[in-house]
């Protein structure tokens, strides 16, 4: 497959995504991240080599590279974002689509495992489901309202809590995404 579209100078991200999906069972998430970073780095080098002004701070491709996000089925970039209390209402409560929120803290080792699962889910369902994390040490009010133990993952739909999972339970998280999508 071709990484560069000759007429526009862009990486064919959908083709890369399809190829990686084929290998999904054989490739770890870390290998997927490394592959995307490599492709995006090559694109940036090609852009700067052509000096056509395609790469800039406002270019979504550069933002992709900088944030090390992953791609969804439709070629758009998604990532599990950490949100603040000031974003809570607009991103979670007022969301038009279902939202999964991981309540985490810096010293929570199990939270990292759940975050990895959410990255994988976001890769697959990011255009139909939103995934966020919130640090309960920084956002004490929201943490006190929703998270009694860590890690706690809650699904919200239409601004209401629909389901919650405590601990690392990847299969249940996958089922919840499918149930509330």
C-alpha positions as CSV (number, residue, x, y, z in Angstrom):
1,X,0.0,0.0,0.0
2,X,1.0,3.6,-0.6
3,X,1.7,5.8,2.4
4,X,1.6,9.0,0.4
5,X,-1.1,10.2,-1.9
6,X,0.9,11.6,-4.8
7,X,-1.6,14.2,-5.9
8,X,-2.1,15.8,-2.4
9,X,0.9,14.8,-0.4
10,X,-1.1,13.3,2.4
11,X,-0.8,9.9,4.1
12,X,-3.7,7.7,3.2
13,X,-4.7,7.2,6.8
14,X,-7.8,5.1,6.0
15,X,-5.7,2.6,4.2
16,X,-3.2,2.4,7.0
17,X,-6.1,2.0,9.4
18,X,-7.6,-0.9,7.4
19,X,-4.2,-2.6,7.2
20,X,-3.7,-2.3,10.9
21,X,-7.2,-3.6,11.6
22,X,-6.4,-6.7,9.5
23,X,-3.5,-7.3,11.8
24,X,-5.4,-6.4,14.9
25,X,-5.1,-9.8,16.5
26,X,-1.4,-10.0,15.8
27,X,-0.4,-6.4,16.7
28,X,-0.3,-5.0,20.2
29,X,-1.7,-1.5,20.9
30,X,1.9,-0.3,21.5
31,X,2.9,-1.5,18.0
32,X,-0.2,0.3,16.6
33,X,0.9,3.6,18.3
34,X,4.4,3.3,17.0
35,X,3.2,2.6,13.5
36,X,0.9,5.7,13.5
37,X,3.7,7.9,14.9
38,X,6.0,6.6,12.1
39,X,3.5,7.3,9.4
40,X,2.8,10.8,10.8
41,X,6.4,11.6,11.1
42,X,7.0,10.6,7.5
43,X,4.1,12.8,6.5
44,X,5.6,15.8,8.3
45,X,8.9,15.2,6.6
46,X,7.3,15.0,3.2
47,X,5.3,18.2,3.9
48,X,8.3,20.2,4.9
49,X,10.3,18.7,2.0
50,X,7.7,20.0,-0.5
51,X,7.5,23.3,1.3
52,X,3.9,23.7,0.2
53,X,2.6,25.0,3.5
54,X,0.5,21.9,4.2
55,X,2.0,21.5,7.7
56,X,1.2,24.1,10.2
57,X,0.0,24.4,13.8
58,X,-3.6,24.5,12.7
59,X,-3.1,21.4,10.5
60,X,-5.1,18.5,12.0
61,X,-2.4,16.1,10.9
62,X,0.2,17.9,12.9
63,X,-2.2,18.1,15.9
64,X,-2.6,14.3,15.5
65,X,1.2,13.8,15.6
66,X,1.6,16.1,18.6
67,X,-1.1,14.5,20.6
68,X,-0.1,10.9,19.6
69,X,-3.8,10.1,19.1
70,X,-5.2,7.2,17.3
71,X,-7.5,7.0,14.2
72,X,-11.1,5.9,14.1
73,X,-13.0,4.0,11.4
74,X,-13.8,7.2,9.5
75,X,-10.2,8.4,9.5
76,X,-10.8,11.1,12.0
77,X,-8.5,11.5,15.1
78,X,-9.8,10.7,18.5
79,X,-8.0,10.3,21.9
80,X,-9.1,9.8,25.4
81,X,-8.9,13.3,26.7
82,X,-8.4,14.4,30.3
83,X,-11.1,16.9,31.2
84,X,-11.5,19.5,33.9
85,X,-14.4,20.4,36.1
86,X,-15.2,23.5,33.9
87,X,-15.6,21.2,30.9
88,X,-17.7,18.6,32.7
89,X,-21.2,19.9,31.8
90,X,-20.5,20.7,28.2
91,X,-18.6,17.5,27.4
92,X,-20.3,14.9,29.6
93,X,-23.8,16.1,30.8
94,X,-24.8,17.9,27.6
95,X,-23.2,15.4,25.2
96,X,-25.5,14.2,22.4
97,X,-23.8,10.8,22.4
98,X,-23.0,8.4,25.2
99,X,-19.9,9.2,27.2
100,X,-17.5,6.9,29.2
101,X,-15.6,8.7,32.0
102,X,-12.7,7.1,33.9
103,X,-12.2,8.6,37.3
104,X,-8.5,8.4,38.0
105,X,-5.7,9.7,40.2
106,X,-1.9,10.0,39.6
107,X,-1.1,7.3,42.1
108,X,-3.6,4.8,40.8
109,X,-1.8,2.0,38.9
110,X,-5.0,0.1,38.0
111,X,-6.3,3.3,36.4
112,X,-3.5,3.1,33.7
113,X,-4.8,-0.4,32.7
114,X,-8.4,1.0,32.3
115,X,-7.0,4.0,30.4
116,X,-5.3,1.6,27.9
117,X,-8.7,-0.3,27.4
118,X,-10.4,3.0,26.8
119,X,-7.8,4.0,24.2
120,X,-8.6,0.8,22.4
121,X,-12.3,1.3,22.6
122,X,-11.9,4.9,21.4
123,X,-10.0,3.6,18.4
124,X,-12.9,1.5,17.4
125,X,-15.9,3.5,18.6
126,X,-14.6,7.1,18.9
127,X,-17.0,8.5,16.3
128,X,-20.1,7.1,18.1
129,X,-19.1,7.2,21.8
130,X,-16.9,9.7,23.8
131,X,-14.2,8.7,26.2
132,X,-12.7,11.0,28.9
133,X,-10.7,10.8,32.1
134,X,-10.9,13.1,35.0
135,X,-8.4,13.4,37.8
136,X,-10.2,13.2,41.2
137,X,-7.3,14.8,43.0
138,X,-7.6,17.9,40.8
139,X,-11.4,17.9,40.5
140,X,-12.4,17.1,44.1
141,X,-16.1,18.1,43.8
142,X,-16.8,15.8,40.8
143,X,-14.7,13.0,42.3
144,X,-16.6,13.2,45.6
145,X,-19.9,13.1,43.7
146,X,-19.2,10.1,41.5
147,X,-16.0,8.1,42.4
148,X,-15.9,6.3,45.7
149,X,-13.2,3.8,44.7
150,X,-10.5,4.0,41.9
151,X,-10.6,3.2,39.1
152,X,-14.3,4.0,38.6
153,X,-15.6,4.1,35.1
154,X,-19.1,5.5,34.5
155,X,-21.2,5.6,31.3
156,X,-23.4,8.7,30.9
157,X,-26.2,9.0,28.4
158,X,-28.4,12.0,28.0
159,X,-26.7,13.6,30.9
160,X,-27.6,10.8,33.3
161,X,-25.4,8.0,34.8
162,X,-26.5,4.8,33.2
163,X,-23.9,2.3,34.5
164,X,-20.6,2.1,36.4
165,X,-17.7,-0.3,36.7
166,X,-15.1,-0.3,39.5
167,X,-11.7,-1.9,38.9
168,X,-10.2,-3.3,35.7
169,X,-12.9,-5.2,33.8
170,X,-12.2,-4.9,30.1
171,X,-15.1,-7.2,28.9
172,X,-17.7,-5.3,30.9
173,X,-16.4,-2.0,29.5
174,X,-16.7,-3.3,26.0
175,X,-20.2,-4.6,26.7
176,X,-21.3,-1.2,28.1
177,X,-20.1,0.6,25.0
178,X,-22.1,-1.7,22.8
179,X,-25.1,-1.4,25.0
180,X,-25.2,2.4,25.2
181,X,-23.9,3.3,21.8
